[in-house]
């Protein structure tokens, strides 16, 4: 993948889209179906011709671009007049950290790839977002990334978080977040880029939203 601002912006938007899915489930017990499918698609599709192809196209990442724009903005409010979601930023930073730990653990990384390849074979029997597929992806997260530590503690309504199906969806989205974090690194993303290229990525996100 070419290391440029466009690809980094897409990767970071994808990361924030996964995080947005997690916060939706934690707060409301459900998640936007198109958003959820785009995140799951990134792990199971064979089309890796471009970063956006993993998510089914630029249009499926519109939520991620919007979240990126106000999370990286200088203000303390989002466009709807609500305070910035500090938890969303924490989840994103933690996922970037866990992906880095994963990259430094070749055995765990290979185990993760092998498990995802096995999950892809189940697409012959189940739809991408079928509960059995989501449960499998959640299991992969628990058996690999989650063991690297520290675990990401999700805040929200305990009634929603205690629901097994919701818990599986959250773990699957966190695994998708690791996928997006990997894209970010492959596109030349780093802590310094996150700090000093915020404005450039906001402008690129705005441009992609209009395209």
BAMAR-388251 format. One record per residue (C-alpha): chain; residue in one letter; x, y, z; residue number from 1. Coordinates in Angstrom, 3 decimals. Layout:
REM residues N
[A,A,[X,Y,Z],NUM],
...
This chain:
REM residues 211
[A,X,[0.000,0.000,0.000],1],
[A,X,[1.270,3.442,-0.891],2],
[A,X,[2.161,5.569,2.134],3],
[A,X,[0.266,8.795,1.567],4],
[A,X,[-2.176,11.106,3.314],5],
[A,X,[-5.207,9.738,1.438],6],
[A,X,[-4.584,6.153,2.512],7],
[A,X,[-3.795,7.200,6.082],8],
[A,X,[-7.040,9.184,6.233],9],
[A,X,[-9.060,6.219,4.969],10],
[A,X,[-7.394,3.889,7.477],11],
[A,X,[-7.988,6.242,10.406],12],
[A,X,[-11.601,6.823,9.332],13],
[A,X,[-12.070,3.047,9.230],14],
[A,X,[-10.645,2.799,12.741],15],
[A,X,[-13.029,5.469,14.029],16],
[A,X,[-15.905,3.733,12.217],17],
[A,X,[-15.194,0.513,14.125],18],
[A,X,[-15.011,2.484,17.364],19],
[A,X,[-18.304,4.224,16.552],20],
[A,X,[-19.911,0.807,16.161],21],
[A,X,[-18.633,-0.214,19.591],22],
[A,X,[-20.000,2.950,21.229],23],
[A,X,[-23.388,2.515,19.519],24],
[A,X,[-23.779,-1.005,20.902],25],
[A,X,[-22.538,-0.028,24.358],26],
[A,X,[-24.952,2.907,24.596],27],
[A,X,[-28.012,1.657,22.716],28],
[A,X,[-27.725,-2.119,22.325],29],
[A,X,[-27.691,-1.945,18.522],30],
[A,X,[-25.500,-0.740,15.677],31],
[A,X,[-26.113,0.711,12.231],32],
[A,X,[-26.248,-2.320,9.930],33],
[A,X,[-24.316,-0.739,7.027],34],
[A,X,[-21.598,0.511,9.352],35],
[A,X,[-21.295,-2.905,10.985],36],
[A,X,[-21.170,-4.788,7.694],37],
[A,X,[-18.457,-2.526,6.287],38],
[A,X,[-16.240,-3.183,9.307],39],
[A,X,[-16.764,-6.957,9.170],40],
[A,X,[-16.195,-6.908,5.407],41],
[A,X,[-12.661,-5.578,5.942],42],
[A,X,[-11.635,-8.850,7.594],43],
[A,X,[-13.422,-11.316,5.349],44],
[A,X,[-13.233,-9.866,1.844],45],
[A,X,[-10.640,-11.008,-0.676],46],
[A,X,[-10.666,-7.632,-2.445],47],
[A,X,[-7.650,-5.789,-1.083],48],
[A,X,[-6.966,-3.792,-4.253],49],
[A,X,[-7.211,-0.558,-2.255],50],
[A,X,[-7.879,0.464,1.363],51],
[A,X,[-11.454,1.507,0.558],52],
[A,X,[-12.130,-1.763,-1.288],53],
[A,X,[-11.826,-3.606,2.016],54],
[A,X,[-14.872,-1.700,3.265],55],
[A,X,[-16.944,-1.863,0.095],56],
[A,X,[-16.039,1.607,-1.147],57],
[A,X,[-15.529,5.148,0.132],58],
[A,X,[-19.261,5.716,0.597],59],
[A,X,[-19.509,3.046,3.316],60],
[A,X,[-16.972,4.972,5.423],61],
[A,X,[-18.918,8.237,5.611],62],
[A,X,[-19.550,7.834,9.330],63],
[A,X,[-15.867,7.194,9.946],64],
[A,X,[-14.843,10.326,8.042],65],
[A,X,[-17.296,12.457,10.028],66],
[A,X,[-16.100,11.047,13.346],67],
[A,X,[-12.471,11.583,12.309],68],
[A,X,[-13.157,15.221,11.456],69],
[A,X,[-14.594,16.167,14.825],70],
[A,X,[-12.394,13.875,16.925],71],
[A,X,[-9.249,15.435,15.421],72],
[A,X,[-10.664,18.954,15.483],73],
[A,X,[-9.423,21.617,17.866],74],
[A,X,[-12.848,22.276,19.390],75],
[A,X,[-14.425,20.414,22.260],76],
[A,X,[-17.794,19.917,20.567],77],
[A,X,[-18.883,17.846,17.600],78],
[A,X,[-21.042,19.273,14.758],79],
[A,X,[-24.203,18.275,16.645],80],
[A,X,[-23.206,20.440,19.596],81],
[A,X,[-22.328,17.468,21.795],82],
[A,X,[-19.045,17.086,23.697],83],
[A,X,[-16.326,15.049,22.013],84],
[A,X,[-16.428,11.375,22.898],85],
[A,X,[-13.314,10.917,25.008],86],
[A,X,[-14.002,7.177,25.296],87],
[A,X,[-13.987,6.831,21.503],88],
[A,X,[-10.545,8.436,21.380],89],
[A,X,[-9.343,6.107,24.137],90],
[A,X,[-10.589,3.040,22.274],91],
[A,X,[-8.867,4.184,19.066],92],
[A,X,[-5.549,4.876,20.809],93],
[A,X,[-5.710,1.516,22.602],94],
[A,X,[-6.352,-0.302,19.325],95],
[A,X,[-3.350,1.411,17.721],96],
[A,X,[-1.244,0.337,20.707],97],
[A,X,[-2.485,-3.267,20.590],98],
[A,X,[-1.819,-3.510,16.855],99],
[A,X,[1.758,-2.392,17.473],100],
[A,X,[2.158,-5.091,20.128],101],
[A,X,[0.690,-7.617,17.716],102],
[A,X,[3.153,-6.582,14.999],103],
[A,X,[5.989,-7.234,17.447],104],
[A,X,[4.703,-10.755,18.193],105],
[A,X,[5.136,-12.746,14.935],106],
[A,X,[3.722,-15.979,16.363],107],
[A,X,[0.544,-14.301,17.587],108],
[A,X,[0.199,-12.383,14.326],109],
[A,X,[0.478,-15.556,12.262],110],
[A,X,[-2.047,-17.291,14.528],111],
[A,X,[-4.443,-14.393,13.991],112],
[A,X,[-4.052,-14.550,10.207],113],
[A,X,[-4.580,-18.320,10.190],114],
[A,X,[-7.746,-17.995,12.272],115],
[A,X,[-9.145,-15.305,9.972],116],
[A,X,[-8.398,-17.485,6.930],117],
[A,X,[-10.350,-20.286,8.588],118],
[A,X,[-13.215,-17.898,9.314],119],
[A,X,[-13.281,-16.844,5.656],120],
[A,X,[-13.943,-20.452,4.688],121],
[A,X,[-17.160,-20.348,6.729],122],
[A,X,[-18.559,-17.843,4.229],123],
[A,X,[-19.524,-20.888,2.153],124],
[A,X,[-22.112,-21.634,4.811],125],
[A,X,[-22.973,-18.343,6.541],126],
[A,X,[-23.563,-14.729,5.555],127],
[A,X,[-20.853,-12.271,6.574],128],
[A,X,[-22.811,-10.871,9.534],129],
[A,X,[-24.521,-14.115,10.569],130],
[A,X,[-24.330,-14.622,14.366],131],
[A,X,[-22.120,-17.691,13.852],132],
[A,X,[-19.613,-15.624,11.869],133],
[A,X,[-19.629,-12.826,14.428],134],
[A,X,[-19.162,-15.338,17.259],135],
[A,X,[-16.171,-16.806,15.405],136],
[A,X,[-14.556,-13.390,14.926],137],
[A,X,[-15.212,-12.540,18.575],138],
[A,X,[-13.528,-15.794,19.595],139],
[A,X,[-10.510,-14.953,17.445],140],
[A,X,[-10.200,-11.569,19.177],141],
[A,X,[-10.442,-13.175,22.629],142],
[A,X,[-7.829,-15.831,21.807],143],
[A,X,[-5.293,-13.489,20.210],144],
[A,X,[-5.430,-9.707,20.566],145],
[A,X,[-7.132,-9.755,23.950],146],
[A,X,[-4.297,-11.828,25.393],147],
[A,X,[-1.697,-9.219,24.471],148],
[A,X,[-3.102,-6.820,27.070],149],
[A,X,[-4.096,-4.425,28.351],150],
[A,X,[-7.716,-5.275,27.697],151],
[A,X,[-9.925,-2.518,26.367],152],
[A,X,[-12.610,-1.808,28.949],153],
[A,X,[-15.827,-0.740,27.252],154],
[A,X,[-18.077,1.718,29.069],155],
[A,X,[-21.830,1.779,28.505],156],
[A,X,[-25.172,0.392,29.617],157],
[A,X,[-24.455,-2.854,31.471],158],
[A,X,[-27.712,-4.367,30.250],159],
[A,X,[-26.452,-4.003,26.691],160],
[A,X,[-22.883,-5.036,27.472],161],
[A,X,[-24.009,-8.191,29.315],162],
[A,X,[-25.936,-9.422,26.279],163],
[A,X,[-23.810,-12.225,24.707],164],
[A,X,[-24.713,-11.229,21.150],165],
[A,X,[-23.768,-7.601,21.807],166],
[A,X,[-20.523,-8.688,23.466],167],
[A,X,[-19.651,-10.764,20.398],168],
[A,X,[-20.373,-7.841,18.064],169],
[A,X,[-18.169,-5.543,20.154],170],
[A,X,[-15.247,-8.005,20.069],171],
[A,X,[-15.705,-8.458,16.313],172],
[A,X,[-15.618,-4.670,15.863],173],
[A,X,[-12.498,-4.414,18.006],174],
[A,X,[-10.871,-7.039,15.778],175],
[A,X,[-11.898,-4.962,12.763],176],
[A,X,[-10.336,-1.989,14.558],177],
[A,X,[-7.044,-3.901,14.705],178],
[A,X,[-7.354,-4.446,10.938],179],
[A,X,[-7.807,-0.707,10.428],180],
[A,X,[-4.853,0.036,12.722],181],
[A,X,[-2.725,-2.287,10.582],182],
[A,X,[-3.793,-0.345,7.475],183],
[A,X,[-2.839,2.885,9.253],184],
[A,X,[0.669,1.586,9.912],185],
[A,X,[1.034,0.195,6.374],186],
[A,X,[0.059,3.619,5.002],187],
[A,X,[2.864,5.262,6.976],188],
[A,X,[0.785,6.164,10.017],189],
[A,X,[2.548,6.892,13.300],190],
[A,X,[2.076,8.843,16.508],191],
[A,X,[3.851,11.813,14.898],192],
[A,X,[1.567,11.709,11.864],193],
[A,X,[-1.427,11.654,14.207],194],
[A,X,[-0.152,14.761,15.981],195],
[A,X,[1.255,16.837,13.130],196],
[A,X,[-0.955,15.810,10.191],197],
[A,X,[-4.336,16.280,11.864],198],
[A,X,[-5.285,19.249,9.709],199],
[A,X,[-4.243,17.532,6.490],200],
[A,X,[-6.276,14.442,7.361],201],
[A,X,[-9.319,16.530,8.259],202],
[A,X,[-9.137,18.261,4.869],203],
[A,X,[-8.727,14.929,3.086],204],
[A,X,[-11.686,13.460,4.969],205],
[A,X,[-13.805,16.437,3.967],206],
[A,X,[-12.710,16.038,0.349],207],
[A,X,[-13.507,12.319,0.343],208],
[A,X,[-16.923,12.981,1.862],209],
[A,X,[-17.728,15.316,-1.019],210],
[A,X,[-16.433,12.951,-3.698],211],
